Structure formats: structure tokens, C-alpha cells
Amino acid sequence: MKRTLIFIMIMALSGVVIFAGPATADQFPSETVTYQIPFNPGGQSDVEARRQQPLLEKALGVKVVVQYKPGGGGSVGWAYLVKQKPNGYFISGINIPHIILQPLARGNAGYKTEQLAPIALFQATPIGIAVMKDSNFKTLNDLIEYAKKNPGAVTCGGSGTWSGHHIAYLQLQKMAGIKMTYIPYKGASPSVAAFLGGHVNTLWGNSNDLFQHKDRIRVLAFGTNQAFAPMPDVPTFKSLGYNLMASIDRGAGAPPGTPAEVIKVLEKAFLDIANDPKVKAQMLKDGFVPVSMGAAESKAYIQDKVKEWAPVVKEFKK
């Protein structure tokens, strides 16, 4: 009897230990996943996360909660991400080139690009420069000629400092030999609101915002190799003599050290959504460019972009 009681106690204690232990990869996920957006609500990252949210919940079988931590061109949110437990229950939207530019430009952005564990890349938005329909600037050349004669008078809204928008602004200034004034906002949505409200002369905007407001604005150029399909009449910077390429790629990432098996589960969920014909059609209709890159491909892509952007940031930090 005594031996039986001891055996029962041992089994009970063993059961407690097993129950209290960490969830294994094959049990993931078994609780709510938090999906952080490091920008304000209403921007491109938020729009896509909201599109994905119900589909992620269906794929993962758990609740997915979207939360926001804007600031520093995304760096505040990514600095927070790298401090979270690497168990897959806290993930974040990641933007390229933002995740690269912030550490390169700030020195101490609170995180390093290589700390972010890519899950997938699923969307891109070419960057363009726009004015309101009633603007005196009918073409990019009109704007440049005015800026040459009136240094600093042209105000440009954009999302964050040392972001894709900010770098495009700096590049055009150098290429055209002009001086404008950049006004950074905490995300694309606030910058668009400021522009439409008349607080800045021009907007460095993402393709879906520019496409959405095409009846009220005039896009002067896009940073693409070829014309942006939904707005084929808008010239590229390249076609106007400026070798300026500008786009933002969006995806999701996890904290450093997240197990490969967990990343794989999340990767499949995101890529299944990205490759869904209905989702791709919705993206195109909204002015986005669908992308589908898994974790390994995304990591290699980011490494290549670090090499590409490092000399650009070094040049403008002088």
C-alpha cells in the first residue's frame, strides 16, 4: 500500500512537471498570438495585418491580436520585439528598408537588423512623390525648377526619419541638386492626412495611398523600373533622368532565437495567405504589389539589402 501511494505521488508530481513545462514546437500555437504593428493604425502595415488577422486565426487555430507601438520610423516597435520571449507568441510587422536603415543611421536603434528573425515577406508598395491636383507643379520638372529657385520652400511629408520615404527624398535632392524640407510623421497614415490637409506641399507616399487618392492628387513619379500598373500614365523617376528606385517591402518577423519549427508554422500560415488568389487580387485592387517569400528567402533578401543600403546611409550621414 505504501509503495502504491509513493508511485501515485511520483506520477502526480511528474504530471505537474510535464504540464508546467514549455510548449513544444508540435504543440504550437496553443494560446493567443500578438501581432505588433510598429506604426500608427491606418497605414499599409495595419491594413495588411487586418486583412490577414481572421485568416491567420483560421490557419493557426488561435486568437490573433493586433497591437501598435509606433515611433522612430518603426525602431521603437522592433526594439521591443527583440526583447520578447522567442516562443512565437509575439511577432511583428517588419518593413524593408526601415529595419535596415534605422540601425545604420541611428547607431543605436535599440536592435540590430540581424536580430530580427524573418517569417515571411508578403507585400510591396512602390514609393512615389505627389502633389494636390490644384498644385502649380504639373510635372516633376516643375517642382525641381521651383525648388532650385526657392531652396527649402518645398515641404515634403513622409513616414519617419531614415525610412524609405526619407531616403528617397534625400536621393532626389542630391540627384536634382535641390534643397527641400522633409517633415517626418509617425507612419504613412498621419503623413497622408497632413498632406491632404494642406500642411505640406508634397507627399512621399506608398503606392496604395497614392492610388486610393488618385482623384484628388497628382503623382509626379514612381520609384520603379517600369510604370506602376494601376497608374500606368505616371512616369518613373528613371524615365525622367533620375536613377531613383524606391519601394517598401512588408513582412512579419519574430524575436531572435525563435525555434525553426515555430517559424515554420508561422511561415506556412503567412505564405498560404499571401498565395491565396483572392488575397492577391484584393492587394492589386488596393494598389499593393503581392509578394511571397519564405523565411530563408526573406533572410537572404534582407542581407543583400543591408549591403545595398549601407553605403547610401553612410553617404547621407556625412
C-alpha positions in Angstrom: 0.0 0.0 0.0 2.8 2.3 0.9 4.6 1.6 -2.3 1.4 2.2 -4.3 1.0 5.6 -2.6 4.6 6.6 -3.4 4.1 5.6 -7.0 0.9 7.6 -7.3 2.7 10.6 -5.8 5.6 10.3 -8.2 3.2 10.1 -11.2 1.2 13.0 -9.9 4.4 15.1 -9.5 5.6 14.0 -12.9 2.3 15.1 -14.4 2.7 18.6 -12.8 6.1 18.9 -14.2 5.0 18.0 -17.7 2.0 20.3 -17.6 4.1 23.2 -16.3 6.8 22.8 -18.9 7.1 24.9 -22.0 5.0 24.1 -25.0 6.9 22.1 -27.6 7.0 23.1 -31.3 4.5 20.5 -32.3 2.1 22.0 -29.8 2.5 25.5 -31.2 0.4 27.5 -31.2 -1.8 26.8 -28.2 -2.5 30.4 -27.0 -3.1 33.9 -28.3 -0.6 35.3 -30.8 0.2 39.0 -30.5 0.9 40.7 -33.9 2.6 44.0 -33.4 2.5 46.8 -35.9 5.3 49.4 -35.3 3.4 52.2 -36.9 0.1 54.1 -36.3 -3.2 52.5 -37.2 -4.4 53.1 -40.7 -1.1 52.7 -42.6 -0.1 50.0 -45.0 1.2 47.6 -42.3 -2.0 47.9 -40.4 -4.2 47.4 -43.5 -2.5 44.2 -44.4 -2.4 42.9 -40.8 -6.2 43.5 -40.5 -6.7 41.6 -43.8 -4.5 38.7 -42.5 -5.9 38.6 -38.9 -9.0 36.4 -39.5 -7.1 34.2 -42.0 -4.2 33.8 -39.5 -6.7 32.8 -36.8 -8.2 30.2 -39.0 -4.8 28.8 -40.1 -3.3 28.8 -36.6 -6.4 27.8 -34.7 -5.9 30.5 -32.0 -6.8 34.2 -31.5 -4.5 36.8 -33.1 -4.4 40.2 -31.5 -3.1 43.2 -33.4 -1.4 45.9 -31.3 0.5 49.1 -32.1 3.8 50.5 -31.0 4.7 53.5 -33.3 7.8 55.7 -33.2 11.2 56.2 -34.6 10.3 55.0 -38.1 9.5 51.6 -36.7 12.5 51.3 -34.4 10.6 51.6 -31.2 8.5 48.5 -32.1 11.4 46.5 -33.4 13.5 47.3 -30.2 10.6 46.0 -28.2 10.3 42.9 -30.4 13.8 41.7 -29.8 13.2 41.7 -26.1 10.2 39.4 -26.2 10.3 35.7 -25.5 11.3 33.7 -28.6 8.3 31.3 -28.5 6.3 32.5 -31.5 3.5 34.2 -29.4 4.8 37.7 -30.1 5.5 38.6 -33.7 5.8 42.0 -35.5 5.4 43.5 -38.9 8.7 44.3 -40.5 9.4 46.8 -43.3 12.3 46.9 -45.7 14.3 49.1 -45.9 13.2 50.5 -42.5 14.6 47.6 -40.4 17.9 48.2 -42.2 18.1 52.0 -42.3 17.3 52.6 -38.6 20.4 50.8 -37.1 22.6 52.0 -39.9 21.6 55.7 -39.4 21.0 55.9 -35.7 23.9 53.7 -34.5 21.8 52.6 -31.5 18.2 51.9 -32.7 17.6 49.5 -29.8 18.0 46.5 -32.1 20.2 45.2 -34.9 18.8 44.1 -38.2 20.3 40.6 -37.9 18.4 40.1 -34.6 15.0 40.1 -36.3 14.0 36.5 -37.4 12.1 36.8 -40.7 9.0 34.7 -41.0 7.8 35.9 -44.5 7.6 38.8 -46.9 4.2 39.3 -48.4 3.7 42.7 -49.9 5.4 45.7 -51.6 4.5 49.3 -52.3 6.4 51.4 -54.7 7.1 54.9 -53.4 6.1 58.0 -55.4 6.1 61.8 -54.9 2.7 63.6 -55.2 1.1 67.0 -55.1 -2.5 68.0 -54.9 -4.5 68.2 -58.1 -4.7 72.0 -57.9 -0.9 72.4 -57.4 1.1 74.6 -59.8 3.5 71.7 -60.1 2.2 69.8 -63.2 5.4 67.7 -63.6 8.4 66.6 -61.6 10.5 69.1 -63.6 8.2 71.9 -62.5 8.8 71.0 -58.8 12.5 70.7 -59.3 12.8 74.1 -61.1 10.9 75.8 -58.3 13.0 74.1 -55.6 16.2 75.3 -57.3 15.0 78.9 -57.2 13.4 78.6 -53.7 15.7 76.4 -51.5 13.8 74.8 -48.6 10.4 76.2 -49.7 9.0 72.9 -50.9 7.8 70.9 -47.8 7.6 67.1 -48.1 5.6 64.8 -45.9 6.8 61.3 -45.3 6.7 58.4 -42.9 9.5 58.7 -40.3 13.2 59.7 -40.4 15.7 57.3 -42.0 12.8 55.5 -43.6 12.2 54.6 -47.3 10.5 57.9 -47.8 13.2 59.9 -46.1 16.0 58.2 -48.2 14.1 58.7 -51.4 13.7 62.4 -50.5 17.5 62.7 -49.8 18.4 60.9 -53.0 16.2 63.1 -55.2 17.7 66.2 -53.6 21.2 65.1 -54.4 20.4 63.9 -57.9 18.5 67.1 -58.9 20.8 69.5 -57.0 17.9 71.0 -54.9 17.1 71.7 -51.3 13.6 70.8 -49.9 12.3 70.4 -46.3 11.3 67.0 -45.0 8.6 66.7 -42.4 8.5 63.2 -40.8 5.3 61.6 -39.4 4.8 58.6 -37.2 3.6 56.4 -40.1 2.1 56.7 -43.6 -1.5 57.4 -42.4 -0.6 60.6 -40.5 1.6 61.8 -43.3 -1.2 61.4 -45.8 -3.6 63.2 -43.5 -1.2 66.1 -43.2 -0.7 66.3 -47.0 -4.4 66.2 -47.7 -5.0 68.8 -45.0 -2.6 71.2 -46.8 0.2 71.1 -44.1 2.9 70.1 -46.7 3.3 70.9 -50.4 4.2 67.4 -51.4 4.0 63.8 -50.2 6.4 60.9 -50.4 3.8 58.2 -50.4 3.2 54.5 -50.8 1.5 53.3 -53.9 -1.7 52.2 -52.3 -2.2 55.6 -50.6 -1.5 57.4 -53.8 -3.7 55.1 -55.8 -6.5 55.5 -53.2 -6.5 59.3 -53.5 -5.8 59.5 -57.2 -8.8 61.7 -57.9 -7.5 64.3 -55.5 -3.8 64.2 -56.1 -1.2 64.2 -59.0 1.6 61.7 -58.7 4.7 63.1 -60.4 6.8 60.0 -60.4 7.2 56.5 -59.0 10.5 54.8 -57.9 10.0 51.7 -60.1 11.8 50.2 -63.1 8.6 50.1 -65.1 5.3 52.0 -64.8 3.2 51.1 -61.8 0.5 49.0 -63.4 -2.6 50.5 -61.6 -1.4 54.1 -62.6 0.3 53.5 -66.0 0.3 57.2 -67.0 2.6 58.2 -64.1 6.3 58.3 -65.2 9.1 56.7 -63.3 12.0 58.8 -61.9 14.2 56.7 -64.2 12.3 57.7 -67.3 12.8 61.4 -66.3 16.5 61.0 -65.9 16.8 60.2 -62.2 18.0 56.7 -61.3 15.9 56.6 -58.2 14.4 53.3 -57.1 12.2 53.3 -54.0 9.8 50.7 -52.6 8.8 49.3 -49.3 8.6 45.5 -48.7 6.5 44.3 -45.8 6.5 41.1 -43.9 6.5 39.6 -40.4 9.3 38.7 -38.0 9.9 37.1 -34.7 12.3 37.7 -31.8 15.9 36.3 -32.1 16.2 32.7 -31.1 12.7 31.7 -32.1 12.8 27.9 -32.9 12.9 27.0 -36.5 10.0 24.6 -36.0 7.9 27.5 -34.7 9.0 29.8 -37.5 7.9 27.1 -40.0 4.4 27.0 -38.6 4.0 30.8 -38.8 5.7 30.9 -42.3 3.2 28.4 -43.7 0.3 30.4 -42.3 1.5 33.7 -43.8 2.5 32.2 -47.2 -0.8 30.4 -47.6 -2.5 33.8 -47.2 0.0 35.6 -49.5 -0.6 33.0 -52.2 -4.4 33.0 -51.9 -5.7 34.2 -55.3 -8.4 36.3 -53.6 -6.0 38.0 -51.3 -3.6 38.8 -54.2 -6.5 40.2 -56.2 -7.5 42.4 -53.3 -4.0 43.6 -52.9 -3.7 44.6 -56.5 -7.1 46.3 -56.4 -5.9 48.3 -53.4 -2.7 49.4 -55.0 -0.3 46.9 -53.4 2.1 44.5 -55.1 1.7 40.9 -53.8 5.0 39.2 -52.7 5.6 35.7 -51.4 9.0 35.0 -49.8 9.5 32.4 -47.0 11.8 32.7 -44.0 15.1 31.6 -45.7 14.5 33.6 -48.8 13.5 36.7 -46.8 16.6 36.4 -44.7 18.9 36.3 -47.8 17.0 39.2 -49.4 17.4 41.3 -46.2 21.2 40.5 -46.1 21.5 41.7 -49.7 19.6 44.9 -48.9 21.9 45.6 -46.0 24.9 45.6 -48.4 22.9 47.8 -50.8 21.8 50.4 -48.3 24.9 50.7 -46.1 26.9 52.9 -48.5 23.8 55.0 -49.2 23.2 55.8 -45.5 26.9 56.4 -45.0 26.9 59.0 -47.8 23.9 60.9 -46.3 25.2 60.8 -42.7 28.3 62.9 -43.6 
